[in-house]
């Protein structure tokens, strides 16, 4: 298969059984669940339903989705709803996109302790942004922002980092006025990097001392306290990368840009070029070579292993909100921000639109109540089919030999 015919589901169906035969003994049950859901998504194994248009009589048959958050075909509607909510909360000020990245020395430790280390990463990022922004030497304001965890690079390698969308300013400590950041500058990235490094390493050492860090397998040498300290010292010697830039054309554009990543898995189907002879070819952007688009070929089992590295622990929250945008008081805080911004008569400065690999406009999800033939809001559920979906109206797709449920 090649081109648009190839999906992650095809790779899992063809090579998932071989992967589990080889690595099933060390594969967590959450990973097995992801493989099974992706393979069964929108197939007979998930069951299905038939809708009928009460106006023109059209029958519409469909398989059910798996709704697994790691399935690339089940995120469109969630992404659309999230984008609509975030755009409704935008303030009329410039926004900044800030990215905090863990150094590669700590990536294996993070992979072996995802829940603990990713939580510490969020905590260190939130404290860093909030404290540096509150410092009168920098901004002197209480800010709010949303943060999104990514664990992958373009080559599906493990690359933990957090994307933040931050309004360009905040409320004064007493809430009486809005303090604006410069239109082209938010906070000094070198200062952010130094504070972030210190906070994260301190939190990580405290977690290790409390026995919260699992050092098994390849991490076994880190059970020795001296080895762990040497790892932290090695990580401390490097500058920690914090990237910041103004938004892409305006506040709404940066939310749409980020929405392409909030509800997305490590690799989208459109990037897969071919599946043949046990090899998967996909395209990636080479940031080290002037952002050129290149192709990489991996054995299918290696591709699946890399994909599963980015499956988050069950119940782990990937999108979090802090400061003025914290869930508890967000509505009241945003109303106060809008009032103070209006009193200060602030309007967002125009910023250049950055090139992107995809359009910023997000297509609206298909309205299940609208008939695709007569366009009337008249589609009604006619009947449902339990698993397996073997309705004569739909040609069933093949199921996996290892799917016994």
C-alpha positions as CSV (number, residue, x, y, z in Angstrom):
1,X,0.0,0.0,0.0
2,X,1.1,3.5,-0.6
3,X,0.0,7.1,-0.5
4,X,-3.4,8.0,1.1
5,X,-4.3,4.3,1.2
6,X,-2.1,3.7,4.3
7,X,-3.3,4.3,7.8
8,X,-1.8,3.5,11.2
9,X,-4.7,1.0,11.5
10,X,-3.4,-0.9,8.4
11,X,0.0,-1.2,10.0
12,X,-1.4,-2.5,13.2
13,X,-3.7,-5.0,11.5
14,X,-0.9,-6.3,9.4
15,X,1.9,-6.4,12.0
16,X,0.2,-6.0,15.4
17,X,0.0,-9.8,16.0
18,X,3.7,-10.2,15.2
19,X,4.6,-7.3,17.5
20,X,2.7,-8.9,20.4
21,X,4.2,-12.3,19.7
22,X,7.6,-10.7,20.1
23,X,7.1,-8.0,22.7
24,X,3.8,-9.0,24.3
25,X,5.5,-10.2,27.5
26,X,6.8,-6.6,28.2
27,X,3.9,-4.6,26.6
28,X,1.6,-2.9,29.2
29,X,-2.0,-3.7,28.9
30,X,-2.8,0.0,28.0
31,X,-0.6,-0.4,24.9
32,X,-2.4,-3.6,24.0
33,X,-5.7,-1.8,24.4
34,X,-4.5,1.0,22.1
35,X,-3.4,-1.5,19.4
36,X,-6.7,-3.4,19.6
37,X,-8.9,-0.2,19.5
38,X,-7.0,1.2,16.5
39,X,-7.2,-2.0,14.6
40,X,-11.0,-2.3,15.3
41,X,-11.9,1.3,14.9
42,X,-14.7,1.8,12.4
43,X,-14.8,-1.9,11.5
44,X,-17.4,-4.6,12.0
45,X,-15.8,-5.5,15.3
46,X,-17.0,-2.2,16.9
47,X,-20.6,-2.6,16.0
48,X,-22.5,0.0,14.0
49,X,-25.7,1.8,13.2
50,X,-28.0,2.6,10.3
51,X,-29.6,6.1,10.0
52,X,-32.5,7.0,7.7
53,X,-33.5,10.4,6.4
54,X,-37.2,11.1,7.1
55,X,-37.4,13.5,4.1
56,X,-35.8,11.5,1.2
57,X,-35.5,8.0,2.7
58,X,-31.7,7.8,2.3
59,X,-30.0,5.0,4.4
60,X,-26.7,5.8,5.9
61,X,-24.6,3.0,7.4
62,X,-21.6,3.4,9.6
63,X,-19.3,1.5,11.9
64,X,-18.7,2.9,15.4
65,X,-15.5,4.6,16.4
66,X,-13.3,3.3,19.2
67,X,-13.0,6.8,20.8
68,X,-9.5,6.0,22.1
69,X,-7.6,9.2,22.5
70,X,-4.6,7.7,20.9
71,X,-6.5,6.7,17.7
72,X,-5.8,9.2,14.9
73,X,-9.3,8.8,13.4
74,X,-11.2,9.6,16.6
75,X,-10.0,13.1,17.4
76,X,-11.6,15.4,14.9
77,X,-14.8,16.2,16.8
78,X,-13.0,16.6,20.1
79,X,-10.6,19.0,18.5
80,X,-13.3,21.0,17.0
81,X,-15.2,21.3,20.3
82,X,-12.0,22.3,22.2
83,X,-11.2,24.9,19.6
84,X,-14.6,26.5,19.8
85,X,-14.4,26.7,23.6
86,X,-10.8,28.2,23.6
87,X,-11.6,30.8,20.9
88,X,-14.6,32.0,23.0
89,X,-12.1,32.6,25.9
90,X,-9.6,34.7,23.9
91,X,-8.6,38.1,25.2
92,X,-8.0,41.0,22.8
93,X,-4.2,41.0,23.4
94,X,-1.3,39.4,21.6
95,X,-0.6,35.8,22.5
96,X,2.7,34.0,22.8
97,X,3.6,30.4,22.1
98,X,6.2,29.2,24.6
99,X,7.8,25.7,24.5
100,X,9.7,24.0,27.4
101,X,11.8,20.9,26.5
102,X,13.5,18.3,28.7
103,X,17.1,17.5,27.8
104,X,17.8,14.1,26.2
105,X,19.8,13.0,29.2
106,X,16.5,12.7,31.2
107,X,14.3,11.3,28.4
108,X,14.9,7.6,29.3
109,X,14.1,8.4,32.9
110,X,10.9,10.1,31.8
111,X,9.9,7.2,29.6
112,X,10.3,4.8,32.5
113,X,8.4,7.0,34.9
114,X,5.8,8.7,32.7
115,X,3.2,9.6,35.2
116,X,5.6,11.0,37.8
117,X,8.0,12.8,35.4
118,X,5.4,14.3,33.1
119,X,3.5,15.6,36.1
120,X,6.7,17.2,37.4
121,X,7.3,18.7,34.0
122,X,3.9,20.4,34.1
123,X,4.5,21.6,37.6
124,X,7.9,23.0,36.9
125,X,6.6,24.8,33.7
126,X,3.7,26.3,35.6
127,X,5.8,27.5,38.4
128,X,8.4,28.9,36.1
129,X,6.1,31.0,34.0
130,X,4.0,32.2,36.9
131,X,7.0,33.2,39.1
132,X,9.1,34.9,36.4
133,X,6.0,36.8,35.1
134,X,5.2,37.9,38.6
135,X,8.7,39.3,39.2
136,X,8.6,43.1,38.9
137,X,11.9,43.0,37.1
138,X,10.2,41.1,34.2
139,X,6.5,41.7,33.9
140,X,5.2,42.1,37.4
141,X,1.8,40.5,36.7
142,X,-0.3,37.5,37.4
143,X,-0.7,35.6,34.1
144,X,-2.8,32.7,32.9
145,X,-2.0,30.1,30.3
146,X,-2.8,26.6,28.9
147,X,-0.2,23.9,28.6
148,X,-0.2,20.8,26.3
149,X,2.2,17.9,26.7
150,X,3.9,16.4,23.7
151,X,6.3,13.4,24.0
152,X,7.3,13.0,20.4
153,X,9.6,14.4,17.7
154,X,9.1,14.3,14.0
155,X,10.9,10.9,13.7
156,X,8.7,9.4,16.5
157,X,11.6,9.6,18.9
158,X,11.0,10.3,22.5
159,X,11.1,14.1,23.0
160,X,9.1,15.3,26.0
161,X,8.1,19.0,25.8
162,X,5.3,21.3,26.8
163,X,3.6,23.8,24.6
164,X,2.1,26.9,26.3
165,X,-0.2,29.5,24.9
166,X,0.1,32.7,27.0
167,X,-1.7,36.1,26.7
168,X,0.8,38.9,26.4
169,X,0.3,40.4,29.8
170,X,-1.6,39.9,33.0
171,X,-3.3,41.5,36.0
172,X,-1.4,43.6,38.5
173,X,-1.0,42.0,41.9
174,X,-4.1,43.8,43.3
175,X,-6.1,43.2,40.1
176,X,-6.7,46.9,39.5
177,X,-5.1,47.1,36.0
178,X,-3.8,45.2,33.1
179,X,-0.1,45.1,32.6
180,X,0.9,44.5,28.9
181,X,4.0,42.7,27.7
182,X,5.9,44.2,24.7
183,X,4.1,43.2,21.4
184,X,7.2,41.3,20.2
185,X,8.6,40.1,23.5
186,X,7.1,38.2,26.5
187,X,9.7,36.9,28.9
188,X,13.4,36.4,28.5
189,X,13.9,32.8,27.4
190,X,17.3,32.5,29.1
191,X,15.8,33.4,32.4
192,X,12.9,31.0,31.9
193,X,15.4,28.2,31.0
194,X,17.5,28.7,34.1
195,X,14.5,28.8,36.4
196,X,12.9,25.8,34.7
197,X,16.1,23.8,35.0
198,X,16.5,24.5,38.7
199,X,12.9,23.8,39.6
200,X,12.6,20.5,37.6
201,X,15.9,19.0,38.8
202,X,15.0,19.9,42.4
203,X,11.5,18.3,42.0
204,X,13.0,15.2,40.3
205,X,15.6,14.7,43.1
206,X,12.9,15.1,45.8
207,X,10.7,12.5,44.0
208,X,13.7,10.1,43.8
209,X,14.5,10.6,47.5
210,X,10.8,9.8,48.3
211,X,11.0,6.6,46.4
212,X,8.7,7.7,43.6
213,X,11.1,7.0,40.7
214,X,11.2,3.5,39.3
215,X,14.7,2.4,38.3
216,X,14.3,-0.9,36.7
217,X,15.7,-2.5,33.5
218,X,18.1,-0.1,31.8
219,X,17.6,2.4,34.6
220,X,18.9,-0.1,37.2
221,X,22.2,1.7,37.7
222,X,20.3,4.8,38.9
223,X,19.3,2.9,42.0
224,X,22.7,4.0,43.2
225,X,22.2,7.5,44.7
226,X,25.6,8.7,43.4
227,X,24.7,7.6,39.8
228,X,21.5,9.5,40.0
229,X,23.2,12.6,41.3
230,X,25.7,12.3,38.4
231,X,22.8,12.2,35.9
232,X,21.3,15.3,37.4
233,X,24.7,17.1,37.3
234,X,25.2,16.1,33.7
235,X,21.7,17.5,32.8
236,X,22.4,20.7,34.8
237,X,25.6,21.5,32.8
238,X,23.5,22.2,29.7
239,X,21.3,25.1,28.8
240,X,17.7,24.0,28.8
241,X,15.8,25.1,25.7
242,X,12.9,27.4,26.1
243,X,11.4,28.7,22.8
244,X,9.1,31.7,22.6
245,X,7.6,33.6,19.7
246,X,4.5,35.7,19.0
247,X,1.3,34.0,17.7
248,X,0.7,33.1,14.1
249,X,-1.3,36.0,12.8
250,X,-3.4,36.6,16.0
251,X,-4.9,35.0,19.0
252,X,-7.4,32.8,17.1
253,X,-4.7,31.6,14.8
254,X,-2.5,30.4,17.6
255,X,-5.3,28.5,19.2
256,X,-6.1,26.8,15.9
257,X,-2.4,26.1,15.4
258,X,-2.2,24.5,18.8
259,X,-5.5,22.6,18.3
260,X,-3.8,20.6,15.6
261,X,-1.5,19.2,18.4
262,X,-3.8,19.0,21.4
263,X,-6.0,16.3,19.9
264,X,-3.4,14.4,17.9
265,X,-1.3,11.3,18.3
266,X,2.4,11.0,17.7
267,X,1.9,10.7,13.9
268,X,-1.0,11.4,11.7
269,X,-2.2,9.2,8.9
270,X,-1.4,11.8,6.2
271,X,2.3,11.5,7.0
272,X,2.5,7.8,6.2
273,X,3.7,7.3,2.6
274,X,3.9,3.5,2.2
275,X,3.6,0.1,3.9
276,X,5.4,-2.7,2.0
277,X,7.6,-5.7,2.7
278,X,7.4,-5.2,6.4
279,X,8.6,-1.6,6.1
280,X,6.8,1.7,6.9
281,X,7.8,4.9,5.2
282,X,6.7,8.2,6.5
283,X,7.6,11.9,6.0
284,X,9.0,14.2,8.6
285,X,10.3,17.7,8.9
286,X,14.0,18.0,9.5
287,X,14.4,21.0,11.7
288,X,18.2,20.7,11.6
289,X,18.2,21.0,7.8
290,X,16.2,24.2,7.2
291,X,12.8,22.4,7.9
292,X,13.1,20.3,4.8
293,X,10.5,17.5,4.3
294,X,12.2,14.2,4.2
295,X,11.2,10.5,4.2
296,X,12.2,7.8,6.8
297,X,11.7,4.1,6.5
298,X,11.4,1.8,9.6
299,X,10.6,-1.8,10.1
300,X,7.0,-2.1,10.9
301,X,7.7,-3.5,14.4
302,X,10.0,-0.6,15.2
303,X,7.4,1.8,13.9
304,X,4.8,0.3,16.3
305,X,7.2,0.4,19.2
306,X,8.0,4.0,18.6
307,X,4.3,4.8,18.3
308,X,3.5,3.1,21.6
309,X,6.2,5.1,23.4
310,X,3.8,8.0,23.2
311,X,0.8,6.3,24.8
312,X,0.1,8.2,28.0
313,X,-0.8,6.5,31.3
314,X,-4.5,5.9,31.8
315,X,-6.3,9.0,33.1
316,X,-3.3,11.3,32.6
317,X,-4.4,14.8,31.7
318,X,-2.5,16.1,28.6
319,X,-4.0,19.6,28.5
320,X,-3.9,21.7,31.7
321,X,-4.8,25.3,32.6
322,X,-3.0,27.6,35.1
323,X,-3.1,31.0,36.8
324,X,-5.9,33.2,35.5
325,X,-7.1,30.3,33.2
326,X,-7.3,27.7,35.9
327,X,-10.6,25.8,35.7
328,X,-12.0,26.8,39.1
329,X,-12.1,30.6,38.5
330,X,-11.6,31.0,34.8
331,X,-14.9,32.6,34.0
332,X,-14.5,35.3,36.7
333,X,-10.8,35.9,35.9
334,X,-11.4,36.3,32.2
335,X,-14.3,38.7,32.8
336,X,-12.0,40.8,35.0
337,X,-9.2,40.7,32.4
338,X,-11.6,41.9,29.7
339,X,-12.7,44.8,32.0
340,X,-9.1,45.9,32.7
341,X,-8.1,45.5,29.1
342,X,-11.0,47.7,28.0
343,X,-10.1,50.3,30.6
344,X,-6.5,50.4,29.3
345,X,-7.8,50.6,25.7
346,X,-5.4,47.9,24.5
347,X,-5.6,46.5,20.9
348,X,-3.5,43.7,19.7
349,X,-0.6,44.6,17.4
350,X,-0.5,43.0,14.0
351,X,2.0,40.1,13.7
352,X,3.2,38.2,10.7
353,X,1.7,34.9,9.8
354,X,4.1,32.0,10.1
355,X,4.1,29.3,7.4
356,X,2.7,26.0,8.6
357,X,2.6,22.5,7.1
358,X,-1.3,22.4,7.4
359,X,-4.0,25.0,7.0
360,X,-4.9,26.8,10.2
361,X,-8.6,26.5,9.4
362,X,-10.1,23.5,11.1
363,X,-12.9,21.7,9.1
364,X,-16.1,21.4,11.0
365,X,-17.1,17.8,12.0
366,X,-19.9,16.2,10.0
367,X,-23.3,16.9,11.4
368,X,-24.9,13.5,12.2
369,X,-28.4,15.0,11.9
370,X,-27.9,16.5,8.4
371,X,-28.7,14.3,5.4
372,X,-25.9,14.2,2.9
373,X,-28.4,14.0,0.0
374,X,-31.2,16.5,0.7
375,X,-29.2,18.5,3.3
376,X,-32.2,18.5,5.7
377,X,-31.8,18.1,9.5
378,X,-33.7,14.9,9.2
379,X,-31.4,11.9,9.9
380,X,-32.8,9.6,12.5
381,X,-31.4,6.4,14.0
382,X,-33.1,3.4,12.4
383,X,-31.3,0.5,14.1
384,X,-28.1,-0.5,15.8
385,X,-25.9,-3.6,15.5
386,X,-23.9,-5.0,18.4
387,X,-20.4,-6.3,18.0
388,X,-19.6,-7.8,15.6
389,X,-21.4,-5.6,13.1
390,X,-22.5,-8.0,10.3
391,X,-25.3,-6.0,8.9
392,X,-26.0,-6.8,5.2
393,X,-26.0,-3.0,4.4
394,X,-22.2,-2.8,5.0
395,X,-19.4,-4.9,3.7
396,X,-17.4,-6.0,6.7
397,X,-13.7,-5.4,6.8
398,X,-11.3,-8.1,8.0
399,X,-10.6,-8.5,11.7
400,X,-7.4,-9.5,13.5
401,X,-6.6,-13.1,14.3
402,X,-5.5,-11.9,17.8
403,X,-8.8,-10.1,18.4
404,X,-10.7,-12.7,20.4
405,X,-13.1,-10.3,22.2
